[in-house]
Amino acid sequence: MLLPILQHLYVAHLERSPGEQVQDALALDKYIKMHTVWVESILKPAVAGGGTVLDDTLSTLLNHVNKAHLEESLGQQVTDLLNPDSYVKMHTVWAGQMLTPTTDFLTDNC
C-alpha cells in the first residue's frame, strides 16, 4: 500500500520542478484521471481484505455501545463523564482497539 504513494511522490513531485507540477495541475482532466487511478491503486489492497477489517471494527464499536452505554444507567454514564481523565483514557483505549484491525491489516499487507 505504501509503495504506490512513495512512487508517486518521487516521480510526480520530487523529480519534477514546481513549474512542471503547475503545468500538470493546469491540465485538469488528465490530472484528475491520473490521481483517480493512483488513489485506486492505493485502496485496492485495503478493499480486497476489507470485509474482515470492517467486521472486526464494527464488533469493537458495538461492544463499546452495549457495555458502556446500553448496559449502564444514565446516572452512571453521567458519573463517568464527570471524571474526564478516566473518560478520555477509556475512550483513547477504545479508539485504539477500533483502529487495531485496520493497522493490523495494513501492516500485514503493505
C-alpha positions in Angstrom: 0.0 0.0 0.0 2.8 2.4 0.8 4.8 1.7 -2.4 2.3 3.5 -4.8 2.4 6.5 -2.5 6.2 6.7 -2.4 6.5 6.1 -6.2 4.0 8.9 -6.9 5.8 11.3 -4.6 9.2 10.6 -6.2 8.1 10.6 -9.8 5.3 13.2 -9.8 6.7 15.6 -7.3 10.3 15.2 -6.2 11.7 14.5 -9.7 9.7 17.4 -11.3 10.2 21.1 -10.9 7.4 23.2 -9.4 6.7 24.7 -12.8 6.2 21.3 -14.3 3.9 20.4 -11.5 1.8 23.5 -12.1 1.6 22.7 -15.8 0.4 19.2 -14.8 -2.3 20.6 -12.5 -3.5 23.0 -15.2 -4.3 20.0 -17.4 -7.2 19.3 -15.1 -8.8 16.4 -16.8 -5.6 14.5 -17.2 -4.5 15.5 -13.6 -7.8 14.2 -12.1 -7.7 10.9 -14.1 -4.1 10.2 -13.1 -4.8 10.9 -9.4 -8.0 8.8 -9.5 -6.0 5.8 -10.8 -3.3 6.5 -8.2 -5.9 6.5 -5.4 -7.4 3.3 -6.7 -4.0 1.6 -6.7 -3.6 2.6 -3.1 -7.0 1.5 -1.9 -7.1 -1.8 -3.8 -5.3 -3.9 -1.2 -7.4 -2.5 1.7 -10.6 -3.1 -0.2 -9.6 -6.6 -1.1 -9.4 -7.6 2.6 -11.8 -5.0 3.9 -14.6 -7.4 4.9 -12.8 -8.8 7.9 -11.4 -5.4 8.9 -14.9 -3.9 8.8 -16.4 -6.8 10.7 -13.7 -6.5 13.4 -14.1 -2.8 13.7 -17.9 -2.9 13.8 -17.7 -5.6 16.5 -15.5 -3.3 18.7 -17.8 -0.4 18.2 -20.9 -2.4 19.0 -19.3 -4.0 22.1 -18.5 -0.5 23.4 -22.0 0.8 22.8 -23.5 -2.2 24.5 -21.2 -2.3 27.6 -20.5 1.4 28.1 -23.9 2.8 27.2 -26.8 0.4 26.9 -25.8 -1.7 29.9 -25.1 1.3 32.2 -27.7 3.6 33.7 -27.8 7.2 32.5 -26.6 8.3 36.0 -23.6 6.0 35.7 -22.8 7.4 32.3 -23.0 11.0 33.7 -20.8 10.0 36.6 -18.3 8.5 34.1 -18.4 11.7 32.0 -17.7 13.9 35.1 -14.4 12.1 35.5 -12.7 13.5 32.3 -9.3 11.9 32.9 -10.8 8.4 33.2 -13.3 9.1 30.4 -10.6 10.3 28.0 -8.3 7.4 28.8 -11.1 4.8 28.3 -12.1 6.3 25.0 -8.5 6.6 23.9 -8.0 2.8 24.5 -11.3 2.2 22.8 -10.2 4.2 19.7 -7.0 2.2 19.6 -9.0 -1.0 19.7 -11.1 0.2 16.8 -8.0 1.0 14.8 -6.3 -2.3 15.5 -8.0 -4.3 12.7 -7.1 -1.6 10.2 -3.5 -1.2 11.3 -3.0 -5.0 11.5 -4.4 -5.4 8.0 -2.2 -2.6 6.6 0.9 -3.9 8.4 0.4 -7.4 7.2 -0.4 -6.4 3.6 2.0 -3.5 2.8 
